[in-house]
Amino acid sequence: MSLYPHIEPYDHGMLDVGDGNHVYWETCGNPHGKPALVLHGGPGGRASPGLRRFFDPAAYRIVLLDQRGAGRSTPSAADHTTDMSVNTTAHLMADLERLRTHLGIERWLVWGASWGAVLGLRYAQTHPGVVTELVLTAVATGSDPEVALLTRGLGKFFPEAFERFVGELPAGERDGNLAAAYNRLLESPDPEVRERAAQAWTDWETATIPAPPGSVASFRDPVFRRGFARTVTHYWGNDHFLGEGNDEGVVLRDAHLLKGIPGTLVQGSLDFGNLLGIVWRLRHAWPDAELTVVDEAGHDAGAAGNDVLVAATDAYARADS
């Protein structure tokens, strides 16, 4: 089994979601098919055309969006004047509800990768009546221990890259929350400070999280790099805006709220998030989910993982017909 062929949207637009923000959205596939929402990673990534290929275009009405401040949505987080105080997890979930209503969709399958998995899980926990199934890969839950691992803990495995990463911070900022420290640099009034911080942050991500060539190429774009680094550090430095208790994992704590929602989890065995056992703990707390671990794959589960993801969306389409 492989990804479906490339397709183009049959409709797209910019949705006014308030606070001066407009979110880019597009729909692909069958206008009368099973609705599916696709959530990109980051935070601060964008909906790439390849994400359309995980669904049978004859069976699905595929909805993609660039989350608030990202990609084609406006204003861009890359613009230093953009107000990030109105870019939180609660704002993003409210945007999803506005989009669902705008498109006249009652319920939809939610597909998410990495940060998209965090957002998808929390959205399903807080809006269970509108989520039919969850299909998640590169699974994360947005807890404080995950942020600590990805910013400081991996320094033991990548000491040279970590030395460069921490070395960009002022001496007094190197012992606390590294994401928050970098976010302060990325909010500096000095454009040179912001650019150096964005480059250093994406260099660290590239060194520690092997990514497809397309993702690495995106980091070479200074506009994308600034917006991505500013957004991800904004979220990681503020507990993903998940509220009190995130030091223990709000999403894991509330996994019981997913009861009755079928789920598919696809995880590379070499994904560093596995060092905390997150996906296994989530699976055991959510009996309606099935977990597939792809051997010798990292954060991107690769071709074998793609096969499982496509098989899952195919199966959910058949069950819905």
Buried (B, 14 or more C-beta within 10 A) or exposed (E): EEBBEEBEBBEBBBBEBEBEBBBBBBBBBBEEBBBBBBBBBBBBBBBBBEBBBBBBBEBBBBBBBBBBBBBBBBBBBBEEEBEBEBBBBEBBBBBBBBBBEBBEBEBBBBBBBBBBBBBBBBBBBBBEEBBBBBBBBBBBBBBBBBBBBBBBBBBEEBEEBBEEBBEBBEEEBBEEBBBBBBBBBBBBEEEEBBBBBBBBBBBBBBBBBBBEEEBEEBBEEEEBBBBBBBBBBBBBBBBBBBEEEBEEBBBBBBBEBBEEBBBBBBBBEBBBBBBBEBBBBBBEBBEEBBBBBBEEBBBBBEEBBBBBBBBBBBBBBEEBE
